[in-house]
Amino acid sequence: MDLLKLENQVCFPLYALSRKLTSVYQPLLDELHLTYPQYLVMMVLWEHQELSVKEIGAKLLLDSGTLTPLLKRMEEKEFLKRSRSAADERIVLVALTQKGIELKDKAQHVPNAFRCHIPLGDQELLTFRDMLNNLLTKTESTINNN
């Protein structure tokens, strides 16, 4: 097998699929004034209400150099507020504002609207998601151990 042929790559279809699926989100998220990475941050905050920058980064697999400017733009839109922890001012906490909380109601349609573009049955989609999560977990632990 020629390992340098595009058709023999595992990463290429993942990369191409990721780009295509993210492009499906774009018009849905434009209505909310969010980019896809900002949408991910909002989903994490809708679930947890308040987290440190480090915790958000760990959940989204983003470093603080990527996350900080993203959070700054979201704070300018008044979706969230950043503040220093009273217990340890090295820790920056991120919490939803009222506008950020209200945005959740406006985002309720996004998953179903996105789902309409996925040509898989419900069980196939769950299996695919589980396979991707498993691969991500195994890859993350392999990379972190090297």
N, CA, C and O of each residue as an XYZ file, in Angstrom:
584
protein
N       0.855     -1.180      0.000
C       0.000      0.000      0.000
C       0.900      1.242      0.000
O       1.853      1.340      0.772
N       0.575      2.167     -0.871
C       1.321      3.426     -0.941
C       0.777      4.363      0.144
O      -0.324      4.899      0.023
N       1.561      4.547      1.194
C       1.112      5.335      2.344
C       1.004      6.830      2.051
O       0.431      7.574      2.847
N       1.539      7.268      0.941
C       1.462      8.689      0.619
C       0.349      9.003     -0.382
O       0.290     10.118     -0.899
N      -0.519      8.054     -0.660
C      -1.686      8.326     -1.501
C      -2.800      8.889     -0.620
O      -3.047      8.389      0.477
N      -3.453      9.910     -1.098
C      -4.522     10.562     -0.338
C      -5.609      9.572      0.061
O      -6.106      9.624      1.186
N      -5.982      8.681     -0.831
C      -7.060      7.726     -0.550
C      -6.713      6.734      0.559
O      -7.602      6.068      1.090
N      -5.444      6.629      0.912
C      -5.018      5.722      1.982
C      -4.876      6.409      3.331
O      -4.457      5.780      4.303
N      -5.211      7.661      3.402
C      -5.064      8.425      4.630
C      -6.306      8.302      5.508
O      -7.423      8.239      4.995
N      -6.123      8.267      6.810
C      -7.230      8.298      7.756
C      -7.576      9.749      8.080
O      -8.749     10.099      8.207
N      -6.568     10.576      8.211
C      -6.790     11.966      8.628
C      -7.547     12.793      7.593
O      -8.330     13.671      7.957
N      -7.322     12.520      6.300
C      -7.973     13.359      5.292
C      -9.495     13.289      5.348
O     -10.132     14.342      5.384
N     -10.119     12.097      5.357
C     -11.588     12.115      5.423
C     -12.114     12.736      6.714
O     -13.178     13.354      6.709
N     -11.387     12.581      7.818
C     -11.802     13.233      9.063
C     -11.726     14.750      8.927
O     -12.636     15.468      9.340
N     -10.635     15.224      8.345
C     -10.450     16.665      8.130
C     -11.530     17.216      7.199
O     -12.158     18.230      7.505
N     -11.746     16.549      6.066
C     -12.725     17.023      5.090
C     -14.142     16.987      5.666
O     -14.919     17.921      5.469
N     -14.476     15.902      6.382
C     -15.799     15.800      6.997
C     -15.993     16.886      8.049
O     -17.061     17.493      8.125
N     -14.978     17.129      8.849
C     -15.054     18.177      9.864
C     -15.336     19.533      9.218
O     -16.187     20.285      9.693
N     -14.629     19.838      8.150
C     -14.845     21.119      7.449
C     -16.262     21.208      6.889
O     -16.914     22.245      7.009
N     -16.740     20.122      6.278
C     -18.094     20.126      5.707
C     -19.155     20.283      6.789
O     -20.094     21.063      6.635
N     -19.005     19.544      7.882
C     -20.001     19.623      8.946
C     -19.974     20.976      9.638
O     -21.023     21.511      9.997
N     -18.795     21.527      9.825
C     -18.699     22.861     10.416
C     -19.362     23.894      9.513
O     -19.965     24.848     10.004
N     -19.256     23.712      8.188
C     -19.896     24.655      7.260
C     -21.422     24.564      7.341
O     -22.111     25.543      7.052
N     -21.961     23.399      7.729
C     -23.407     23.266      7.923
C     -23.844     24.116      9.115
O     -24.920     24.715      9.104
N     -23.001     24.159     10.134
C     -23.317     24.953     11.322
C     -23.305     26.454     11.043
O     -24.044     27.204     11.680
N     -22.485     26.895     10.109
C     -22.247     28.331      9.948
C     -23.516     29.169      9.827
O     -23.670     30.126     10.586
N     -24.438     28.856      8.907
C     -25.640     29.716      8.835
C     -26.502     29.640     10.094
O     -27.151     30.618     10.464
N     -26.508     28.482     10.747
C     -27.281     28.328     11.980
C     -26.695     29.193     13.092
O     -27.427     29.806     13.869
N     -25.373     29.234     13.159
C     -24.697     29.987     14.214
C     -24.598     31.474     13.889
O     -24.501     32.303     14.794
N     -24.624     31.815     12.599
C     -24.629     33.234     12.223
C     -25.825     33.953     12.841
O     -25.720     35.106     13.259
N     -26.966     33.257     12.896
C     -28.175     33.825     13.506
C     -27.948     34.167     14.979
O     -28.565     35.088     15.516
N     -27.052     33.411     15.625
C     -26.773     33.589     17.051
C     -25.559     34.480     17.296
O     -25.209     34.773     18.440
N     -24.922     34.906     16.203
C     -23.699     35.726     16.287
C     -22.571     34.967     16.975
O     -21.821     35.527     17.776
N     -22.466     33.666     16.642
C     -21.428     32.820     17.196
C     -20.656     32.130     16.081
O     -21.217     31.800     15.037
N     -19.383     31.920     16.308
C     -18.601     31.027     15.463
C     -18.744     29.625     16.042
O     -19.280     29.457     17.137
N     -18.266     28.618     15.313
C     -18.365     27.264     15.838
C     -17.582     27.095     17.148
O     -18.121     26.515     18.091
N     -16.339     27.573     17.246
C     -15.641     27.447     18.537
C     -16.367     28.184     19.675
O     -16.371     27.714     20.813
N     -16.974     29.324     19.373
C     -17.735     30.046     20.396
C     -18.964     29.248     20.815
O     -19.333     29.241     21.989
N     -19.587     28.583     19.868
C     -20.737     27.725     20.169
C     -20.323     26.603     21.126
O     -21.061     26.270     22.053
N     -19.158     26.031     20.900
C     -18.652     24.983     21.794
C     -18.467     25.525     23.210
O     -18.830     24.869     24.185
N     -17.900     26.725     23.315
C     -17.720     27.353     24.632
C     -19.081     27.550     25.295
O     -19.244     27.267     26.482
N     -20.047     28.031     24.536
C     -21.378     28.266     25.104
C     -22.002     26.959     25.582
O     -22.615     26.924     26.649
N     -21.856     25.891     24.814
C     -22.438     24.614     25.252
C     -21.819     24.162     26.575
O     -22.527     23.671     27.454
N     -20.513     24.325     26.720
C     -19.843     23.949     27.966
C     -20.349     24.822     29.117
O     -20.598     24.322     30.214
N     -20.501     26.116     28.869
C     -20.977     27.013     29.926
C     -22.461     26.808     30.225
O     -22.868     26.932     31.381
N     -23.269     26.502     29.236
C     -24.679     26.212     29.504
C     -24.798     24.996     30.414
O     -25.728     24.899     31.215
N     -23.865     24.083     30.289
C     -23.883     22.882     31.123
C     -23.349     23.150     32.530
O     -23.862     22.593     33.500
N     -22.320     24.000     32.651
C     -21.625     24.170     33.935
C     -21.774     25.553     34.571
O     -21.366     25.732     35.719
N     -22.331     26.519     33.882
C     -22.565     27.887     34.365
C     -21.281     28.697     34.540
O     -21.190     29.820     34.044
N     -20.298     28.146     35.233
C     -19.035     28.857     35.448
C     -17.896     27.845     35.479
O     -17.982     26.806     36.134
N     -16.831     28.171     34.759
C     -15.628     27.331     34.727
C     -14.414     28.234     34.613
O     -14.524     29.392     34.208
N     -13.272     27.705     34.967
C     -12.037     28.451     34.736
C     -11.658     28.312     33.265
O     -12.120     27.402     32.576
N     -10.821     29.213     32.800
C     -10.322     29.136     31.427
C      -9.638     27.785     31.215
O      -9.801     27.151     30.172
N      -8.879     27.359     32.209
C      -8.170     26.074     32.120
C      -9.158     24.911     31.965
O      -8.918     24.004     31.168
N     -10.259     24.927     32.715
C     -11.257     23.862     32.625
C     -11.944     23.856     31.258
O     -12.182     22.795     30.682
N     -12.258     25.039     30.747
C     -12.863     25.119     29.410
C     -11.893     24.563     28.380
O     -12.275     23.780     27.510
N     -10.636     24.975     28.487
C      -9.619     24.488     27.563
C      -9.482     22.980     27.600
O      -9.328     22.344     26.557
N      -9.538     22.401     28.789
C      -9.427     20.947     28.925
C     -10.620     20.245     28.276
O     -10.450     19.222     27.613
N     -11.809     20.782     28.460
C     -13.007     20.166     27.889
C     -13.034     20.266     26.370
O     -13.509     19.355     25.693
N     -12.521     21.379     25.832
C     -12.575     21.608     24.390
C     -11.266     21.296     23.679
O     -11.161     21.456     22.463
N     -10.270     20.851     24.436
C      -8.951     20.548     23.885
C      -8.348     21.769     23.184
O      -7.795     21.665     22.088
N      -8.466     22.920     23.837
C      -7.914     24.169     23.317
C      -6.929     24.739     24.331
O      -7.156     24.663     25.538
N      -5.840     25.308     23.835
C      -4.885     25.947     24.749
C      -5.335     27.373     25.048
O      -6.171     27.934     24.340
N      -4.778     27.941     26.091
C      -5.212     29.275     26.523
C      -4.892     30.338     25.473
O      -5.585     31.352     25.394
N      -3.853     30.120     24.670
C      -3.526     31.077     23.611
C      -4.610     31.162     22.551
O      -4.808     32.216     21.946
N      -5.307     30.070     22.324
C      -6.433     30.038     21.390
C      -7.702     30.512     22.085
O      -8.502     31.247     21.506
N      -7.876     30.089     23.316
C      -9.114     30.336     24.051
C      -9.259     31.787     24.507
O     -10.358     32.339     24.444
N      -8.189     32.407     24.959
C      -8.278     33.759     25.517
C      -8.849     34.777     24.528
O      -9.774     35.500     24.897
N      -8.345     34.874     23.280
C      -8.949     35.842     22.353
C     -10.404     35.506     22.008
O     -11.222     36.400     21.791
N     -10.708     34.223     21.960
C     -12.073     33.773     21.698
C     -13.005     34.252     22.808
O     -14.082     34.784     22.538
N     -12.583     34.059     24.058
C     -13.381     34.489     25.207
C     -13.508     36.011     25.255
O     -14.554     36.540     25.630
N     -12.452     36.702     24.880
C     -12.495     38.166     24.870
C     -13.563     38.665     23.901
O     -14.331     39.569     24.230
N     -13.612     38.072     22.698
C     -14.637     38.479     21.719
C     -16.040     38.152     22.231
O     -16.978     38.916     22.002
N     -16.185     37.026     22.918
C     -17.491     36.655     23.459
C     -17.897     37.580     24.600
O     -19.079     37.869     24.781
N     -16.924     38.037     25.360
C     -17.205     38.985     26.439
C     -17.632     40.330     25.843
O     -18.512     40.999     26.387
N     -17.016     40.723     24.738
C     -17.410     41.966     24.063
C     -18.847     41.892     23.569
O     -19.537     42.909     23.515
N     -19.305     40.695     23.207
C     -20.693     40.485     22.775
C     -21.633     40.337     23.970
O     -22.845     40.208     23.803
N     -21.062     40.358     25.183
C     -21.796     40.256     26.443
C     -22.475     38.904     26.662
O     -23.519     38.831     27.310
N     -21.881     37.829     26.121
C     -22.384     36.480     26.351
C     -21.803     35.884     27.629
O     -22.395     34.984     28.223
N     -20.657     36.382     28.044
C     -19.988     35.860     29.227
C     -19.178     36.956     29.894
O     -18.967     38.031     29.333
N     -18.733     36.657     31.100
C     -17.911     37.590     31.874
C     -16.730     36.819     32.419
O     -16.876     35.718     32.950
N     -15.558     37.412     32.281
C     -14.342     36.829     32.856
C     -13.982     37.602     34.115
O     -14.123     38.824     34.173
N     -13.519     36.876     35.115
C     -13.090     37.530     36.360
C     -12.016     36.671     37.021
O     -11.901     35.475     36.752
N     -11.246     37.297     37.877
C     -10.206     36.579     38.621
C     -10.841     35.887     39.825
O     -11.747     36.428     40.458
N     -10.364     34.710     40.124
C     -10.838     33.974     41.286
C     -10.419     34.709     42.556
O      -9.285     35.177     42.656
N     -11.319     34.812     43.518
C     -10.997     35.438     44.808
C     -10.002     34.577     45.580
O      -9.171     35.100     46.323
N     -10.084     33.268     45.408
C      -9.201     32.353     46.126
C      -7.782     32.330     45.549
O      -6.807     32.160     46.281
N      -7.683     32.505     44.228
C      -6.379     32.463     43.563
C      -6.465     33.320     42.313
O      -7.038     32.899     41.309
N      -5.905     34.514     42.366
C      -6.098     35.439     41.251
C      -5.352     35.042     39.982
O      -5.469     35.723     38.963
N      -4.598     33.964     40.025
C      -4.005     33.432     38.789
C      -5.063     32.732     37.943
O      -4.882     32.548     36.739
N      -6.163     32.346     38.576
C      -7.239     31.622     37.895
C      -8.262     32.611     37.355
O      -8.781     33.451     38.091
N      -8.546     32.501     36.055
C      -9.577     33.329     35.429
C     -10.834     32.486     35.293
O     -10.829     31.427     34.667
N     -11.908     32.978     35.892
C     -13.204     32.298     35.831
C     -14.038     32.890     34.711
O     -13.976     34.089     34.439
N     -14.810     32.047     34.073
C     -15.689     32.466     32.985
C     -17.105     32.056     33.364
O     -17.366     30.891     33.665
N     -18.011     33.019     33.348
C     -19.408     32.753     33.708
C     -20.332     33.362     32.663
O     -19.996     34.355     32.019
N     -21.481     32.759     32.509
C     -22.489     33.285     31.597
C     -23.084     34.577     32.131
O     -23.256     34.739     33.340
N     -23.394     35.483     31.234
C     -24.186     36.660     31.576
C     -25.658     36.306     31.334
O     -25.965     35.216     30.850
N     -26.542     37.205     31.664
C     -27.957     36.978     31.381
C     -28.174     36.795     29.877
O     -28.948     35.936     29.456
N     -27.494     37.598     29.083
C     -27.602     37.483     27.622
C     -27.114     36.106     27.160
O     -27.703     35.516     26.253
N     -26.053     35.594     27.770
C     -25.542     34.269     27.437
C     -26.511     33.174     27.823
O     -26.679     32.200     27.089
N     -27.147     33.327     28.966
C     -28.152     32.354     29.419
C     -29.337     32.351     28.455
O     -29.834     31.291     28.076
N     -29.786     33.540     28.064
C     -30.932     33.662     27.154
C     -30.615     33.112     25.765
O     -31.517     32.663     25.058
N     -29.354     33.143     25.372
C     -28.958     32.639     24.060
C     -29.240     31.141     23.934
O     -29.451     30.638     22.831
N     -29.242     30.438     25.054
C     -29.507     28.989     25.026
C     -30.874     28.710     24.409
O     -31.015     27.784     23.611
N     -31.873     29.496     24.769
C     -33.209     29.297     24.190
C     -33.185     29.485     22.680
O     -33.841     28.742     21.949
N     -32.436     30.471     22.212
C     -32.346     30.739     20.774
C     -31.571     29.648     20.042
O     -31.730     29.480     18.833
N     -30.733     28.905     20.767
C     -29.899     27.869     20.151
C     -30.554     26.492     20.150
O     -29.992     25.545     19.601
N     -31.713     26.368     20.747
C     -32.356     25.053     20.872
C     -32.575     24.361     19.529
O     -32.548     23.132     19.461
N     -32.787     25.119     18.475
C     -33.068     24.527     17.161
C     -31.818     24.023     16.441
O     -31.926     23.250     15.490
N     -30.651     24.445     16.875
C     -29.421     24.147     16.140
C     -29.158     22.645     16.001
O     -28.922     22.194     14.880
N     -29.183     21.850     17.069
C     -28.878     20.426     16.888
C     -29.802     19.719     15.897
O     -29.329     18.931     15.078
N     -31.097     19.981     15.953
C     -32.026     19.321     15.027
C     -31.854     19.825     13.605
O     -31.944     19.045     12.657
N     -31.609     21.117     13.446
C     -31.372     21.662     12.107
C     -30.095     21.064     11.518
O     -30.042     20.755     10.328
N     -29.077     20.904     12.343
C     -27.832     20.278     11.897
C     -28.073     18.814     11.544
O     -27.583     18.328     10.524
N     -28.820     18.120     12.380
C     -29.081     16.694     12.210
C     -29.708     16.385     10.857
O     -29.463     15.318     10.295
N     -30.504     17.291     10.332
C     -31.156     17.094      9.035
C     -30.149     16.918      7.903
O     -30.494     16.388      6.847
N     -28.923     17.351      8.109
C     -27.889     17.275      7.079
C     -27.024     16.020      7.185
O     -26.112     15.833      6.380
N     -27.292     15.172      8.148
C     -26.476     13.984      8.375
C     -27.218     12.761      7.817
O     -28.279     12.398      8.326
N     -26.674     12.132      6.788
C     -27.380     11.004      6.149
C     -27.149      9.667      6.850
O     -26.814      8.670      6.211
N     -27.331      9.660      8.153
C     -27.202      8.436      8.942
C     -28.452      8.285      9.801
O     -29.064      9.275     10.202
N     -28.822      7.045     10.077
C     -29.906      6.792     11.018
C     -29.453      7.144     12.427
O     -28.263      7.343     12.675
N     -30.396      7.220     13.334
C     -30.076      7.608     14.708
C     -29.032      6.691     15.341
O     -28.073      7.168     15.948
N     -29.217      5.366     15.201
C     -28.271      4.431     15.814
C     -26.901      4.507     15.140
O     -25.871      4.426     15.809
N     -26.892      4.663     13.821
C     -25.616      4.810     13.107
C     -24.870      6.053     13.582
O     -23.654      6.028     13.772
N     -25.607      7.125     13.769
C     -24.990      8.372     14.203
C     -24.413      8.234     15.608
O     -23.307      8.707     15.872
N     -25.147      7.593     16.508
C     -24.641      7.369     17.867
C     -23.395      6.479     17.850
O     -22.434      6.737     18.574
N     -23.416      5.441     17.027
C     -22.261      4.552     16.907
C     -21.058      5.315     16.363
O     -19.943      5.161     16.862
N     -21.282      6.134     15.343
C     -20.215      6.937     14.751
C     -19.638      7.912     15.779
O     -18.421      8.050     15.899
N     -20.519      8.584     16.517
C     -20.068      9.509     17.564
C     -19.232      8.779     18.613
O     -18.182      9.268     19.030
N     -19.700      7.613     19.032
C     -18.966      6.837     20.031
C     -17.603      6.393     19.508
O     -16.617      6.409     20.244
N     -17.549      5.999     18.242
C     -16.269      5.604     17.638
C     -15.304      6.786     17.600
O     -14.122      6.638     17.911
N     -15.808      7.952     17.221
C     -14.959      9.151     17.172
C     -14.468      9.526     18.564
O     -13.297      9.861     18.741
N     -15.358      9.472     19.554
C     -14.949      9.778     20.933
C     -13.906      8.793     21.433
O     -12.958      9.182     22.115
N     -14.073      7.530     21.102
C     -13.111      6.507     21.493
C     -11.753      6.773     20.834
O     -10.715      6.712     21.492
N     -11.770      7.063     19.548
C     -10.534      7.374     18.835
C      -9.875      8.617     19.407
O      -8.656      8.653     19.578
N     -10.666      9.630     19.702
C     -10.136     10.864     20.278
C      -9.485     10.597     21.633
O      -8.386     11.082     21.904
N     -10.156      9.833     22.475
C      -9.615      9.511     23.798
C      -8.304      8.732     23.687
O      -7.325      9.053     24.361
N      -8.291      7.714     22.840
C      -7.085      6.906     22.670
C      -5.946      7.724     22.072
O      -4.796      7.583     22.489
N      -6.250      8.564     21.115
C      -5.235      9.398     20.483
C      -4.692     10.415     21.468
O      -3.485     10.648     21.523
N      -5.572     11.017     22.244
C      -5.170     12.009     23.245
C      -4.217     11.388     24.250
O      -3.194     11.984     24.584
N      -4.545     10.187     24.739
C      -3.681      9.555     25.741
C      -2.353      9.131     25.122
O      -1.321      9.182     25.792
N      -2.359      8.718     23.872
C      -1.110      8.351     23.205
C      -0.223      9.568     23.004
O       0.984      9.507     23.240
N      -0.818     10.671     22.570
C      -0.055     11.907     22.330
C       0.472     12.453     23.654
O       1.620     12.891     23.727
N      -0.348     12.431     24.693
C       0.069     12.951     26.001
C       1.171     12.116     26.641
O       1.937     12.622     27.461
N       1.256     10.833     26.269
C       2.281      9.956     26.853
C       3.600     10.028     26.085
O       4.590      9.443     26.525
N       3.639     10.709     24.980
C       4.881     10.824     24.198
C       5.590     12.117     24.444
O       6.647     12.362     23.861
